[in-house]
Amino acid sequence: MNDTLIKDIVTLKLKIADSFTEMLPRELRENVKQHQKVVIQVLNEVTQEYLADHAQDKKENALKKVSIE
C-alpha cells in the first residue's frame, strides 16, 4: 500500500474515534480522552523501538569491508 494512503486511513480512523468520544457524557469523555493519549504514546514508543531494532539489524547484515594486503 501507498504510505500516504495508510497515513490518511489512520488519520481518518483517529478523527472518527474523536467524533465518537465527543458524543459521550462529560464524565466518560475525560477518561476516554486520557486513555486515547496513553495508547497513542505507547504506540509511538513501540514504533520507535521497532524501527530502531530493524535499523540495527540492517547494519549488522550489511557487507563488511575486508582489507586486502
C-alpha positions in Angstrom: 0.0 0.0 0.0 1.0 3.6 -0.5 2.4 5.3 2.6 0.2 8.3 2.1 -2.9 6.2 1.8 -2.1 4.4 5.0 -1.4 7.7 6.8 -4.7 9.1 5.5 -6.6 6.0 6.7 -5.1 6.1 10.2 -5.8 9.9 10.4 -9.4 9.3 9.4 -9.8 6.5 12.0 -8.5 8.8 14.7 -10.9 11.5 13.7 -13.8 9.1 13.8 -12.7 8.0 17.3 -12.6 11.7 18.4 -16.1 12.3 17.0 -17.5 9.3 18.9 -15.6 10.5 22.0 -17.2 13.9 21.8 -20.7 12.2 21.9 -20.0 10.7 25.3 -21.1 12.2 28.6 -18.6 14.5 30.1 -17.6 12.1 32.9 -16.8 9.3 30.4 -15.3 11.7 27.8 -12.4 12.8 30.0 -11.4 9.2 30.9 -11.6 8.1 27.2 -9.5 11.0 26.1 -6.9 10.2 28.7 -6.8 6.6 27.6 -6.5 7.6 23.9 -3.5 9.8 24.7 -1.9 6.9 26.6 -2.5 4.4 23.7 -1.1 6.8 21.1 2.0 7.5 23.3 2.6 3.8 23.8 2.2 3.1 20.0 4.7 5.9 19.3 7.2 4.4 21.7 6.8 0.9 20.5 7.1 2.0 16.8 10.3 3.9 17.6 11.8 0.9 19.3 10.7 -1.4 16.5 12.2 0.8 13.8 15.5 1.2 15.8 15.8 -2.6 16.1 15.3 -3.1 12.4 17.8 -0.3 11.5 20.3 -2.1 13.7 19.6 -5.4 12.1 20.2 -3.9 8.6 23.6 -2.5 9.8 24.6 -5.9 11.2 23.6 -7.7 8.0 25.4 -5.3 5.7 28.5 -6.3 3.9 31.7 -5.7 5.8 34.8 -4.2 4.2 37.8 -6.6 4.1 41.2 -5.1 3.6 43.3 -6.9 1.1 47.1 -6.7 1.5 
